[in-house]
Amino acid sequence: MSGHSRRRRLPQKTPRLNIMVMPKTCFRVMLMYCLSRLSPNRFALLAAFLGVLFGFALNSEEKAALGNFIVSIGQAMLTAQAQQEYQESVGEREDLGREIRELDARMEEIKRKLRL
């Protein structure tokens, strides 16, 4: 090994990877754009319509399996969101605590100056 340090090379993006990622990103953007433009009532109506549609298309076992799967997805998403909000609130509380300590220190400094 020479005296030069070895640098770890980052993997290069391949055209194949970009081709695979681009449709997924486009689909996600289009889907979220369409869903975000729906009113709450229409959003609920879409969910009900899809539920009824799947109800006609699937047998009892398939309904139970798909329904539980969809509920599991929702639970995972809500759990992740709750953790994110918790971490953000902890960070905000830490920031507020820091600001309070800084203001207390500043007030003590002002009180000392007034005593002189």
Order of alpha helices (4+ residues) and beta strands (2+ residues): alpha-alpha-alpha
